[in-house]
Amino acid sequence: MPPEDDLRAVQKLNEAYRRIVAELSKVIVGQHDVIEQLLVALFARGHCLLVGVPGLAKTLMIRSLADSLSLGFNRIQFTPDLMPSDITGTEVIQEDKATGSRAFKFLRGPIFANVVLADEINRTPPKTQAALLEAMQEYQVTVGGTRHKLAEPFFVLATQNPIEQEGTYPLPEAQLDRFMFNIRVDYPNEEEEFQIVKRTTADVQPIITPTLNSDEIAALSRIVRRVPIADHVARYALQFTRLTRKEKGDVPDFIRKYVSWGAGPRASQYLVLAAKARAVLHGRYFANCDDIRAVAPPVLRHRILTNFNAEAEGIKPDDLVHRLIETIPFDDYDESAGGKLPEVFRSADAG
């Protein structure tokens, strides 16, 4: 049996999740999957890349999320002339008027916040993009040989416009891999767009009530890592990453045909962590295969590099992930096989 304290924490997080969604619904219409994925990444201590056309309320959603969680928020507008020091901060010489002595003082940049919105991250050169790497991985920045710790929780949300690519600097694969999720923000349906038009053209200013503070979020994030996961569920998650590597072992024919490079071990880690966080948000103290399938697209879509065949036929990484979901067998109730993939799995694709 799990500890009573952990069960109470899971119940608290589930209640908080419902309240956060209710608060965000005052401002955001629809986008339920996007909101869930943002909260899963937050409590799993991951970062997100949001991809969507302009006007889909990506910035408003991120700002509203920070407000609903009582977290510090900073927005950085990435431009071609942005320098690394504009993000991390810089050292300046400060004079003590009483003694006349001078000393360097570090002025913190906008990255020193709980939630950092890196708006249009692909519009700044790689040198400035790389300034985020240490912060995202180590939760610190180094300036002038001195390390400065970042506030916790620390959550980077970067946005990209998938339409206009002229004059942009695509993120290198190593930096893309630092993002736990690549979240697709899609167009609203007709009813949602109708509600958006009615709300945004009226003189109404909804007020978001904070639900959790930073200390509570940090404590609840630690619960996520204590959530157990069965061996067969962990092995099921492993298949999603291992079967994207066409040069390693038996893989489906469609992977050999369309994939240039597959996902690395960080994808397996994020699949399990995200599944645990999703389970807790839904009030469960265990992760199952449904959780793995739900988080597989945002975890894998930016870690699978397709080849010319896929581009010629219009095959996207999402298509390959969904085919893997259909191809890999699962059974939440049968642990006797250890969750290992039968050799006959390719017959589903061949048929």
C-alpha positions as CSV (number, residue, x, y, z in Angstrom):
1,M,0.0,0.0,0.0
2,P,1.3,3.5,-0.8
3,P,2.0,5.9,2.1
4,E,-1.0,7.8,3.4
5,D,0.8,11.1,2.9
6,D,1.4,10.3,-0.7
7,L,-2.3,9.4,-1.3
8,R,-3.4,12.6,0.3
9,A,-0.9,14.5,-1.9
10,V,-2.3,12.8,-5.0
11,Q,-5.8,13.7,-4.0
12,K,-4.7,17.3,-3.4
13,L,-3.0,17.5,-6.8
14,N,-6.1,16.1,-8.5
15,E,-8.3,18.7,-6.8
16,A,-5.8,21.5,-7.7
17,Y,-5.8,20.3,-11.3
18,R,-9.6,20.6,-11.5
19,R,-9.4,24.1,-10.0
20,I,-6.6,25.2,-12.3
21,V,-8.6,24.1,-15.4
22,A,-11.6,25.9,-14.1
23,E,-9.7,29.1,-13.6
24,L,-8.1,28.9,-17.0
25,S,-11.5,28.3,-18.6
26,K,-12.4,31.8,-17.5
27,V,-9.9,33.1,-20.1
28,I,-9.1,30.2,-22.5
29,V,-11.8,28.5,-24.6
30,G,-11.1,24.9,-25.4
31,Q,-7.5,23.7,-25.8
32,H,-8.1,21.1,-23.1
33,D,-5.3,18.7,-24.3
34,V,-2.8,21.6,-24.4
35,I,-3.6,22.7,-20.9
36,E,-3.3,19.1,-19.6
37,Q,0.0,18.7,-21.3
38,L,1.3,22.0,-19.9
39,L,0.4,20.9,-16.4
40,V,1.8,17.4,-16.9
41,A,5.2,18.9,-17.9
42,L,5.1,21.4,-15.0
43,F,4.7,18.8,-12.4
44,A,7.2,16.5,-14.1
45,R,9.7,19.4,-14.0
46,G,9.9,19.6,-17.8
47,H,9.9,22.3,-20.4
48,C,7.5,22.8,-23.4
49,L,7.8,24.0,-27.0
50,L,4.4,25.2,-28.3
51,V,3.9,25.3,-32.0
52,G,1.0,27.0,-33.6
53,V,-0.1,29.8,-35.9
54,P,-0.4,33.4,-34.6
55,G,-3.7,34.3,-32.8
56,L,-4.3,31.0,-31.0
57,A,-3.7,32.5,-27.5
58,K,-0.4,30.8,-26.8
59,T,0.9,33.8,-24.9
60,L,-2.3,34.4,-23.1
61,M,-2.5,30.7,-22.1
62,I,1.0,30.8,-20.6
63,R,0.5,34.0,-18.7
64,S,-2.9,32.8,-17.4
65,L,-1.2,29.5,-16.3
66,A,1.4,31.5,-14.3
67,D,-1.3,33.6,-12.7
68,S,-3.4,30.6,-11.7
69,L,-0.3,29.1,-10.0
70,S,0.9,32.2,-8.3
71,L,4.3,32.0,-10.0
72,G,6.7,34.7,-11.2
73,F,6.4,35.2,-15.0
74,N,8.7,36.9,-17.5
75,R,8.3,37.1,-21.2
76,I,11.3,37.3,-23.5
77,Q,10.6,38.4,-27.1
78,F,13.3,36.7,-29.2
79,T,14.6,38.8,-32.0
80,P,17.7,38.6,-34.3
81,D,19.6,41.2,-32.3
82,L,19.0,39.6,-28.9
83,M,22.2,38.8,-27.0
84,P,22.8,36.1,-24.4
85,S,23.3,38.7,-21.7
86,D,19.8,40.1,-22.5
87,I,18.5,36.8,-21.2
88,T,20.8,35.7,-18.4
89,G,21.8,39.1,-17.1
90,T,25.2,40.9,-16.9
91,E,27.8,42.2,-14.5
92,V,28.1,46.0,-14.1
93,I,30.6,48.1,-12.2
94,Q,29.0,49.7,-9.2
95,E,30.7,52.4,-7.1
96,D,30.3,52.7,-3.3
97,K,29.8,56.5,-2.8
98,A,30.9,56.3,0.8
99,T,34.3,54.6,0.2
100,G,34.8,55.3,-3.5
101,S,35.6,51.6,-4.1
102,R,34.2,49.8,-7.2
103,A,33.0,46.3,-7.5
104,F,31.1,44.2,-10.0
105,K,27.4,43.6,-9.3
106,F,25.3,41.0,-11.2
107,L,22.1,42.3,-12.6
108,R,19.6,39.5,-13.1
109,G,18.1,38.9,-16.5
110,P,14.5,37.9,-17.3
111,I,15.3,34.2,-17.1
112,F,15.2,34.6,-13.3
113,A,11.5,33.8,-13.0
114,N,9.4,30.6,-12.3
115,V,7.7,30.7,-15.8
116,V,9.7,32.0,-18.7
117,L,8.0,32.6,-22.0
118,A,10.5,32.4,-24.9
119,D,8.4,33.9,-27.6
120,E,9.3,33.0,-31.1
121,I,12.5,31.3,-30.0
122,N,13.5,30.5,-33.6
123,R,13.9,34.1,-34.5
124,T,17.2,34.6,-32.6
125,P,20.6,33.3,-33.6
126,P,22.0,30.0,-32.1
127,K,24.4,31.8,-29.8
128,T,21.4,33.3,-28.0
129,Q,19.3,30.2,-28.2
130,A,22.1,28.3,-26.5
131,A,21.9,30.7,-23.5
132,L,18.8,28.7,-22.4
133,L,20.5,25.3,-22.4
134,E,22.3,25.5,-19.1
135,A,19.2,27.1,-17.5
136,M,16.9,24.4,-18.8
137,Q,19.2,21.5,-17.8
138,E,21.0,22.6,-14.7
139,Y,18.6,25.2,-13.3
140,Q,21.4,27.8,-13.1
141,V,23.2,30.3,-15.2
142,T,27.0,31.1,-15.2
143,V,28.1,34.7,-15.7
144,G,31.6,35.8,-15.3
145,G,32.6,32.4,-13.9
146,T,30.0,32.7,-11.1
147,R,27.0,30.3,-10.9
148,H,23.6,31.8,-10.1
149,K,20.8,29.4,-9.1
150,L,17.4,29.9,-10.6
151,A,14.2,30.0,-8.7
152,E,12.2,26.8,-8.4
153,P,10.0,25.6,-10.0
154,F,11.6,26.7,-13.2
155,F,9.5,26.2,-16.4
156,V,10.5,27.3,-19.9
157,L,7.7,27.7,-22.4
158,A,8.9,28.5,-25.9
159,T,6.7,29.3,-28.9
160,Q,7.2,28.9,-32.6
161,N,5.3,29.9,-35.7
162,P,5.2,26.9,-38.1
163,I,4.2,29.0,-41.1
164,E,6.8,31.7,-41.6
165,Q,10.3,30.2,-41.7
166,E,12.2,32.9,-43.6
167,G,14.8,34.6,-41.6
168,T,14.5,32.1,-38.7
169,Y,17.1,29.9,-37.0
170,P,15.7,26.4,-36.5
171,L,16.5,24.9,-33.1
172,P,19.3,22.3,-33.3
173,E,18.3,18.7,-32.4
174,A,20.3,18.8,-29.1
175,Q,18.3,21.8,-27.9
176,L,15.0,20.4,-29.1
177,D,15.8,17.3,-27.0
178,R,15.8,19.4,-23.9
179,F,12.1,20.1,-24.3
180,M,10.0,17.5,-22.6
181,F,7.0,18.2,-24.9
182,N,6.4,19.6,-28.3
183,I,2.8,20.7,-28.0
184,R,0.7,21.4,-31.1
185,V,-1.7,24.3,-30.6
186,D,-4.5,23.7,-33.2
187,Y,-7.4,25.8,-34.5
188,P,-10.5,25.9,-32.3
189,N,-13.7,24.2,-33.6
190,E,-16.7,26.3,-34.7
191,E,-18.4,26.4,-31.3
192,E,-15.2,27.3,-29.5
193,E,-14.4,30.0,-32.0
194,F,-17.9,31.4,-31.5
195,Q,-17.3,31.6,-27.7
196,I,-13.9,33.2,-28.3
197,V,-15.5,35.9,-30.5
198,K,-18.3,36.6,-27.9
199,R,-15.9,36.8,-25.0
200,T,-13.1,38.9,-26.6
201,T,-15.5,41.5,-28.1
202,A,-17.3,42.2,-24.8
203,D,-16.2,44.5,-22.0
204,V,-15.4,41.7,-19.5
205,Q,-12.2,41.2,-17.6
206,P,-12.1,37.8,-15.9
207,I,-10.0,37.5,-12.8
208,I,-7.9,34.4,-12.2
209,T,-7.6,33.2,-8.6
210,P,-4.2,31.6,-7.7
211,T,-4.5,28.0,-6.8
212,L,-1.0,26.8,-5.8
213,N,2.2,28.6,-4.8
214,S,5.8,27.7,-5.7
215,D,6.5,25.7,-2.5
216,E,3.3,23.6,-3.0
217,I,4.2,22.9,-6.6
218,A,7.7,21.8,-5.7
219,A,6.4,19.5,-3.0
220,L,3.8,18.0,-5.3
221,S,6.4,17.5,-8.1
222,R,8.4,15.3,-5.7
223,I,5.3,13.1,-5.4
224,V,5.3,12.4,-9.1
225,R,8.6,10.7,-9.0
226,R,7.5,8.4,-6.1
227,V,4.5,7.1,-8.2
228,P,5.2,3.4,-9.0
229,I,5.1,2.1,-12.5
230,A,4.8,-1.6,-13.3
231,D,7.6,-3.3,-15.3
232,H,5.3,-4.1,-18.2
233,V,4.2,-0.5,-18.5
234,A,7.8,0.8,-18.4
235,R,8.7,-1.7,-21.1
236,Y,5.8,-0.6,-23.1
237,A,7.1,3.0,-22.9
238,L,10.6,1.7,-24.0
239,Q,9.2,0.2,-27.2
240,F,8.1,3.6,-28.4
241,T,11.6,4.9,-28.4
242,R,13.5,1.7,-29.3
243,L,11.3,1.0,-32.3
244,T,12.2,4.4,-33.9
245,R,15.9,3.4,-34.2
246,K,16.0,1.7,-37.6
247,E,19.6,0.6,-37.2
248,K,18.9,-1.3,-33.9
249,G,17.2,-4.7,-34.0
250,D,13.8,-5.5,-35.4
251,V,11.7,-2.4,-36.2
252,P,8.5,-1.9,-38.3
253,D,8.9,-1.6,-42.0
254,F,7.4,2.0,-42.0
255,I,10.2,3.1,-39.6
256,R,12.9,1.8,-41.9
257,K,11.2,3.5,-44.8
258,Y,10.5,6.9,-43.3
259,V,12.9,7.5,-40.4
260,S,16.4,8.9,-40.6
261,W,17.2,9.1,-36.9
262,G,15.1,7.9,-33.9
263,A,14.5,9.0,-30.4
264,G,17.2,8.8,-27.7
265,P,17.0,7.6,-24.1
266,R,15.7,11.0,-22.8
267,A,12.5,10.2,-24.7
268,S,12.0,7.0,-22.6
269,Q,12.6,8.9,-19.4
270,Y,10.1,11.6,-20.3
271,L,7.5,9.1,-21.4
272,V,7.6,7.5,-18.0
273,L,7.8,10.8,-16.0
274,A,4.9,12.3,-18.1
275,A,2.8,9.2,-17.6
276,K,3.3,9.4,-13.8
277,A,2.4,13.1,-13.8
278,R,-0.7,12.5,-15.9
279,A,-1.8,9.7,-13.6
280,V,-1.4,11.9,-10.5
281,L,-3.3,14.7,-12.1
282,H,-6.2,12.3,-12.8
283,G,-6.1,11.1,-9.1
284,R,-4.3,7.8,-9.6
285,Y,-1.2,6.6,-7.7
286,F,-0.1,4.4,-10.6
287,A,0.7,4.9,-14.3
288,N,-0.8,2.7,-17.0
289,C,-0.4,2.1,-20.7
290,D,-3.2,4.6,-21.4
291,D,-1.0,7.3,-19.9
292,I,1.9,6.3,-22.1
293,R,-0.2,6.5,-25.2
294,A,-1.6,9.9,-24.2
295,V,1.9,11.5,-23.8
296,A,3.6,9.7,-26.7
297,P,2.9,12.2,-29.4
298,P,4.2,15.4,-27.6
299,V,7.2,13.5,-26.3
300,L,8.2,11.9,-29.6
301,R,7.2,14.3,-32.4
302,H,10.3,16.4,-32.1
303,R,12.7,13.5,-31.5
304,I,12.0,11.5,-34.7
305,L,13.9,12.8,-37.7
306,T,12.2,11.8,-40.9
307,N,13.9,11.3,-44.3
308,F,13.2,12.3,-47.9
309,N,10.8,9.5,-48.4
310,A,8.6,10.8,-45.7
311,E,8.8,14.4,-47.0
312,A,7.9,13.3,-50.5
313,E,4.8,11.4,-49.3
314,G,3.7,14.0,-46.7
315,I,4.4,11.7,-43.7
316,K,4.9,13.6,-40.5
317,P,6.5,12.3,-37.2
318,D,2.9,12.4,-35.7
319,D,1.8,9.9,-38.3
320,L,4.6,7.5,-37.3
321,V,3.8,7.8,-33.6
322,H,0.2,7.0,-34.2
323,R,1.1,4.0,-36.3
324,L,3.4,2.8,-33.4
325,I,0.4,3.2,-31.0
326,E,-1.6,1.0,-33.3
327,T,1.2,-1.5,-33.8
328,I,2.7,-2.1,-30.4
329,P,0.5,-4.5,-28.4
330,F,-0.3,-3.8,-24.8
331,D,-2.1,-5.5,-21.9
332,D,-2.4,-3.6,-18.6
333,Y,-3.5,-6.8,-16.8
334,D,-1.1,-9.4,-18.1
335,E,2.4,-9.0,-16.6
336,S,3.4,-12.6,-17.4
337,A,5.1,-11.6,-20.6
338,G,7.0,-8.8,-18.9
339,G,5.6,-6.3,-21.4
340,K,8.0,-7.5,-24.1
341,L,7.0,-7.0,-27.7
342,P,6.2,-10.3,-29.6
343,E,8.2,-11.0,-32.7
344,V,5.0,-11.0,-34.8
345,F,4.2,-7.3,-34.2
346,R,5.2,-6.4,-37.8
347,S,2.3,-8.5,-39.2
348,A,-0.1,-5.7,-38.2
349,D,1.7,-3.3,-40.6
350,A,2.2,-5.9,-43.3
351,G,-1.6,-6.6,-43.3
